[in-house]
Structures are given as structure tokens and as C-alpha cells.
């Protein structure tokens, strides 16, 4: 059946069908919570931690919730594809539908683009506690001063094989990942309680340049001169799950981030006021009459923001 016979309704249907075929990058849902929105901005009051159990001495002690919060403003996004009617009429190989499929693909990676940009801005934009998302001086309540931005000097690592900050050895990468997770396990909440005591699942997000070392660091049983890989031991003996996510949208060369992914609250937030929708100016329109083209436009209102910084940690290699 030709595109001409299909018409705009069928083209829109093909777009939504392609949209639904995409299963999504697993890291998007692992790293972020999705909230529906019905107004221009939404305020998320990250209310600290609920109290831990204490010995009952002298009656109950009720603790209120903190009032720290972060406001996320929805932004409007669009993409419009112009298709010439002659191209539609002459198309015998489904090229127009391929372009519609490409538009669906671009729509599907939009959340990843927004989240990746937010992660890249983590060293310069504040989160709910008033510090930068990745910072060395987080402090809240009884937590003390804490850091989720670590600097590693690779030459100081006790390893058998050394690399560079932009291409470390698998041994060096394994040490850096392990020490980053260790740091996350010590982070305390606003009541001075260890916050990640139950953490078992982590995602190591790396730029393309660190892809090889990161994959080897997480998966190889031995490293260097047959040195036992502690990360593999953590997974096989201690029930940890450490996954590597290669993110081509990250422009880092000597940095990676580790995120906790098994908590109820996530490190990032996705907010959506209007979901993805496609509309067309097509058959019988003034646009078709005047310019002999159709417009197929995609529209969404959404944005992203920072969740718990305590579930994220940036590693800087030098």
C-alpha cells in the first residue's frame, strides 16, 4: 500500500506504533522516578528520613519532617517533520515511513538526553540541600559534612598495571569503582543514620572512552597479574549487582558516576505535564494547498531534576 493511500492518520498510527516498540533504556527507570504533573512547576519536598527505631525510654519521641525541597519547572518540547506531497506520491520503498520511525526513535531517547544533560550539570547545579548535586560539602541535620564527588590519583593505586586518567587500566578502574561504592555505603542521612545500609544494586555510568576499562573492571574474575577482582567477589559472594551503562551522551573524558538503583527514591526525577502527542497539518489544509507539503509535529511538556544526591557519586580520575 502506498503512502498516498495510507494518509496522515495511518502515518500518525505508524509513529505511535514505532514509539511503543521501544522498550526503553533500562537505566532511565533505574535512575529516575516518574511523576505526573498538572501545572507549570512542581515542588518536591524531600523530607529527610523517617526516624529509626530506638529503645523505648521515657515514652515516645516524635520527630517531624524536614521541609527542604526542590522545584522543577516544566518545559515545552517539539519536533516537526515536513514531508513533500510529491515525495509521498513517488515513494515506492517506504522511505517516508522510515523517517517517521526515525522521528519516533528521536522521541524515545528524549528522556535519556534530558537526564544525561542533568547529570553533566551535577557539578554546577544545586539539589535540595542547597549544595551542588555532586559536591564535597553536603551537610544536612546530623549528617556531618559529606562528599559525593571523589578525586582519585591513579598513580597512587596499589595495582600491577597503570593506565591514564582517560584510559585507566581495568585494575585501576576496579579500585576506583570499589572505593566509590564504599564511600556511598558510609553516607548518613539527616539523623546521622547510615543511609545506604541496604544498598545492593549499583549502576556505573561511563562515557564511551571509559567503556573498555569499566566493563573489564566489573566482569573479569581476575585483573592484572591474576589479581582477584573484588567487584566480582562482591557480586558472587555478597549479593551485590554492579552494572555498567555506557552513555554516549556524556562528554566526560576522565569521570564516571555511580548510582544506587534499588532504593524506593531514585537519584533523579522525571516530570511530565503533557505526554508525547503527534498532530498533523495534512490533507485538505491550507499548507497543502499553498506549499504542497504536510507537517507532522510531536509535542511534549516535561522536565527532569535531581532526586537524592545520597544515591549518586561522581569519580574524577587524574
C-alpha positions as CSV (number, residue, x, y, z in Angstrom):
1,X,0.0,0.0,0.0
2,X,1.4,3.4,-0.9
3,X,1.9,6.3,1.4
4,X,-0.6,8.3,-0.6
5,X,-3.2,5.6,0.2
6,X,-2.2,5.5,3.8
7,X,-2.8,9.1,4.5
8,X,-2.0,11.2,7.6
9,X,-4.0,9.1,10.0
10,X,-2.1,6.0,9.1
11,X,1.3,7.8,9.3
12,X,0.4,9.0,12.8
13,X,-0.5,5.5,13.6
14,X,2.8,4.2,12.3
15,X,4.6,6.8,14.5
16,X,2.8,5.6,17.7
17,X,3.4,2.0,16.8
18,X,7.2,2.7,16.5
19,X,7.0,4.6,19.7
20,X,5.6,1.7,21.6
21,X,8.0,-0.8,20.1
22,X,10.8,0.8,22.1
23,X,11.4,-0.9,25.4
24,X,13.4,2.0,26.7
25,X,16.9,2.3,28.2
26,X,16.7,0.4,31.5
27,X,18.9,3.0,33.2
28,X,16.2,5.7,32.7
29,X,13.8,3.9,35.1
30,X,16.5,2.6,37.3
31,X,18.0,6.1,37.9
32,X,14.8,8.2,38.0
33,X,11.3,8.4,39.3
34,X,8.4,9.4,37.0
35,X,5.8,11.9,38.3
36,X,2.8,13.2,36.5
37,X,2.4,17.0,36.7
38,X,-0.7,19.2,36.2
39,X,0.9,22.7,36.5
40,X,3.8,24.8,35.3
41,X,6.0,23.9,38.3
42,X,6.1,21.1,40.8
43,X,7.8,21.3,44.2
44,X,9.2,18.1,45.7
45,X,9.7,18.3,49.4
46,X,12.5,15.8,50.2
47,X,11.5,15.5,53.8
48,X,14.6,13.9,55.2
49,X,14.4,10.4,56.6
50,X,11.8,8.8,58.8
51,X,13.1,8.1,62.4
52,X,14.9,4.8,63.1
53,X,13.9,2.5,65.9
54,X,15.2,3.4,69.4
55,X,14.9,1.8,72.8
56,X,11.7,2.9,74.4
57,X,12.8,5.0,77.3
58,X,10.5,7.6,78.9
59,X,7.8,7.4,76.2
60,X,7.7,8.0,72.5
61,X,9.7,10.8,70.9
62,X,8.0,12.1,67.8
63,X,10.2,13.6,65.0
64,X,8.8,15.9,62.5
65,X,9.8,16.0,58.8
66,X,12.2,18.4,57.3
67,X,11.0,21.0,54.8
68,X,13.8,21.0,52.2
69,X,12.5,20.8,48.7
70,X,13.3,21.4,45.0
71,X,11.1,22.9,42.4
72,X,11.1,21.7,38.8
73,X,9.6,23.8,36.0
74,X,8.0,22.0,33.0
75,X,9.5,22.9,29.6
76,X,7.8,22.6,26.3
77,X,9.4,20.5,23.5
78,X,8.5,19.9,19.9
79,X,9.8,18.4,16.7
80,X,8.2,18.9,13.3
81,X,8.8,16.9,10.2
82,X,7.9,18.4,6.8
83,X,7.0,15.9,4.0
84,X,6.6,16.9,0.4
85,X,3.5,15.5,-1.2
86,X,5.4,14.6,-4.3
87,X,7.9,12.6,-2.2
88,X,4.9,10.8,-0.7
89,X,3.4,10.0,-4.0
90,X,6.7,8.8,-5.5
91,X,7.9,6.8,-2.5
92,X,7.9,3.1,-3.5
93,X,10.3,1.8,-0.8
94,X,8.8,3.1,2.4
95,X,11.4,5.8,2.9
96,X,8.8,8.2,4.4
97,X,7.7,5.7,6.9
98,X,11.4,5.1,7.7
99,X,11.7,8.8,8.5
100,X,8.6,8.6,10.7
101,X,10.2,5.7,12.5
102,X,13.4,7.8,13.0
103,X,11.2,10.6,14.5
104,X,9.8,8.1,16.9
105,X,13.4,7.0,17.8
106,X,14.4,10.6,18.5
107,X,11.3,11.0,20.7
108,X,12.2,7.8,22.6
109,X,15.7,9.0,23.6
110,X,14.5,12.4,24.8
111,X,14.3,11.3,28.4
112,X,17.9,10.0,28.1
113,X,19.0,13.3,26.6
114,X,17.4,15.3,29.4
115,X,18.8,13.1,32.2
116,X,22.2,13.0,30.7
117,X,22.4,16.8,30.5
118,X,21.2,17.0,34.1
119,X,24.0,14.5,35.2
120,X,26.6,16.6,33.3
121,X,25.4,19.7,35.2
122,X,25.6,17.9,38.5
123,X,28.8,19.8,39.5
124,X,27.3,23.2,38.9
125,X,23.6,23.0,39.7
126,X,22.2,22.7,43.3
127,X,20.0,20.0,44.6
128,X,17.5,20.0,47.5
129,X,20.1,20.6,50.3
130,X,21.5,23.8,48.6
131,X,24.8,22.2,47.6
132,X,25.7,21.2,44.1
133,X,24.4,17.7,43.2
134,X,28.0,16.4,43.0
135,X,29.8,18.2,45.8
136,X,32.3,17.7,48.6
137,X,30.4,19.6,51.2
138,X,26.9,18.2,51.6
139,X,25.5,18.7,55.1
140,X,22.0,18.2,56.5
141,X,20.9,17.9,60.1
142,X,23.1,15.4,62.0
143,X,24.8,14.1,58.9
144,X,28.0,16.0,59.2
145,X,29.9,17.2,56.1
146,X,29.9,14.5,53.4
147,X,31.1,14.2,49.8
148,X,29.7,12.5,46.7
149,X,32.4,13.9,44.5
150,X,35.7,11.9,44.8
151,X,39.1,12.6,43.3
152,X,41.4,9.6,42.5
153,X,45.1,9.8,41.7
154,X,45.6,6.6,39.7
155,X,49.4,6.5,40.3
156,X,48.7,6.0,44.0
157,X,46.7,2.9,43.5
158,X,48.4,-0.4,44.6
159,X,47.9,-2.1,41.2
160,X,50.1,-4.0,38.8
161,X,49.0,-2.3,35.6
162,X,48.7,1.5,35.3
163,X,47.0,3.5,32.6
164,X,45.9,7.1,32.2
165,X,43.1,9.2,33.5
166,X,41.3,8.9,30.2
167,X,42.0,5.2,29.7
168,X,42.8,3.6,33.1
169,X,43.7,0.0,33.4
170,X,40.9,-2.4,34.4
171,X,42.7,-2.8,37.8
172,X,42.6,1.0,38.4
173,X,39.0,1.2,37.3
174,X,38.0,-1.6,39.6
175,X,39.7,0.2,42.6
176,X,38.0,3.5,41.7
177,X,34.6,1.8,41.4
178,X,35.0,-0.1,44.6
179,X,36.1,3.0,46.6
180,X,33.2,5.0,45.1
181,X,30.7,2.4,46.3
182,X,32.5,2.2,49.7
183,X,32.0,6.0,50.0
184,X,28.3,5.7,49.2
185,X,27.8,3.0,51.8
186,X,29.1,5.4,54.6
187,X,26.8,8.3,53.7
188,X,24.5,9.3,56.5
189,X,21.0,10.9,56.5
190,X,19.9,14.0,58.4
191,X,19.5,12.0,61.6
192,X,23.0,10.7,61.5
193,X,22.0,7.2,60.4
194,X,23.7,5.3,57.6
195,X,21.5,5.8,54.6
196,X,22.7,3.1,52.2
197,X,23.0,0.2,54.6
198,X,20.6,-1.9,52.5
199,X,22.1,-1.0,49.1
200,X,23.0,-3.9,46.8
201,X,22.4,-2.6,43.3
202,X,24.5,0.0,41.6
203,X,24.9,1.3,38.0
204,X,28.3,2.6,36.9
205,X,27.7,5.2,34.2
206,X,30.7,5.9,32.0
207,X,31.4,7.9,28.8
208,X,32.4,5.9,25.7
209,X,36.1,6.4,26.4
210,X,35.9,4.5,29.7
211,X,33.8,1.7,28.2
212,X,36.5,-0.9,28.0
213,X,38.1,-0.5,31.4
214,X,34.7,-0.3,33.1
215,X,33.3,-3.5,31.5
216,X,36.5,-5.3,32.3
217,X,36.6,-4.0,35.9
218,X,33.1,-5.2,36.6
219,X,33.1,-8.5,34.8
220,X,36.6,-10.0,34.7
221,X,37.3,-12.5,37.5
222,X,40.9,-11.6,37.6
223,X,42.8,-8.4,36.7
224,X,46.4,-7.5,36.0
225,X,48.7,-10.4,37.1
226,X,45.9,-12.7,38.1
227,X,44.7,-10.4,40.9
228,X,41.3,-11.4,42.2
229,X,38.7,-8.9,41.2
230,X,36.9,-7.6,44.4
231,X,33.9,-6.4,42.4
232,X,33.2,-9.8,41.0
233,X,33.6,-11.2,44.6
234,X,31.1,-8.7,45.8
235,X,28.6,-10.0,43.2
236,X,29.2,-13.7,43.7
237,X,29.7,-13.8,47.4
238,X,27.9,-10.8,48.8
239,X,24.8,-10.4,46.6
240,X,25.8,-7.1,45.0
241,X,24.8,-6.3,41.5
242,X,27.0,-3.8,39.7
243,X,26.0,-2.9,36.1
244,X,27.9,-0.8,33.6
245,X,25.9,1.7,31.5
246,X,27.8,3.2,28.6
247,X,26.3,6.6,27.9
248,X,27.4,8.2,24.6
249,X,25.7,11.5,25.6
250,X,28.3,12.1,28.4
251,X,31.1,14.4,27.3
252,X,33.4,13.4,30.2
253,X,36.8,12.0,29.5
254,X,38.1,11.2,32.9
255,X,34.9,11.0,35.0
256,X,32.3,8.4,35.8
257,X,29.3,8.3,38.1
258,X,27.9,5.5,40.3
259,X,24.2,5.4,41.1
260,X,22.3,3.3,43.7
261,X,19.3,1.8,41.9
262,X,17.5,-0.4,44.4
263,X,16.0,2.3,46.7
264,X,12.4,3.5,46.7
265,X,13.5,7.0,46.0
266,X,15.8,7.5,43.0
267,X,18.7,9.8,42.3
268,X,16.8,11.7,39.5
269,X,13.3,12.8,38.8
270,X,11.3,12.8,35.5
271,X,8.3,15.1,35.5
272,X,5.6,15.1,32.7
273,X,2.7,17.5,32.3
274,X,1.7,16.5,28.7
275,X,2.8,13.2,27.3
276,X,4.1,12.7,23.8
277,X,1.5,13.5,21.1
278,X,1.6,13.9,17.3
279,X,-0.6,16.1,15.2
280,X,-0.6,16.8,11.5
281,X,-1.4,19.6,9.1
282,X,-2.2,17.4,6.1
283,X,-4.9,16.5,3.6
284,X,-7.1,19.5,2.7
285,X,-5.1,22.0,4.7
286,X,-4.1,25.5,3.5
287,X,-0.5,24.3,3.9
288,X,-1.0,21.5,1.4
289,X,-2.8,23.9,-1.0
290,X,-0.2,26.6,-0.8
291,X,3.1,24.6,-0.4
292,X,2.2,21.0,-1.4
293,X,3.6,19.7,1.9
294,X,2.4,18.1,5.1
295,X,3.7,18.8,8.6
296,X,3.8,16.1,11.3
297,X,4.6,17.6,14.7
298,X,5.5,16.0,18.0
299,X,4.8,17.8,21.3
300,X,5.5,17.2,25.0
301,X,5.8,19.2,28.2
302,X,8.2,17.7,30.7
303,X,11.5,18.2,32.5
304,X,13.9,16.5,34.8
305,X,15.6,17.3,38.1
306,X,17.7,16.0,40.9
307,X,16.4,13.5,43.5
308,X,18.6,12.1,46.3
309,X,22.3,13.1,45.9
310,X,23.0,10.4,48.5
311,X,22.3,7.8,45.8
312,X,24.9,9.2,43.4
313,X,28.6,9.7,43.4
314,X,31.0,11.2,40.9
315,X,34.5,9.9,40.4
316,X,37.2,12.1,38.9
317,X,40.4,10.4,37.7
318,X,43.8,12.0,37.5
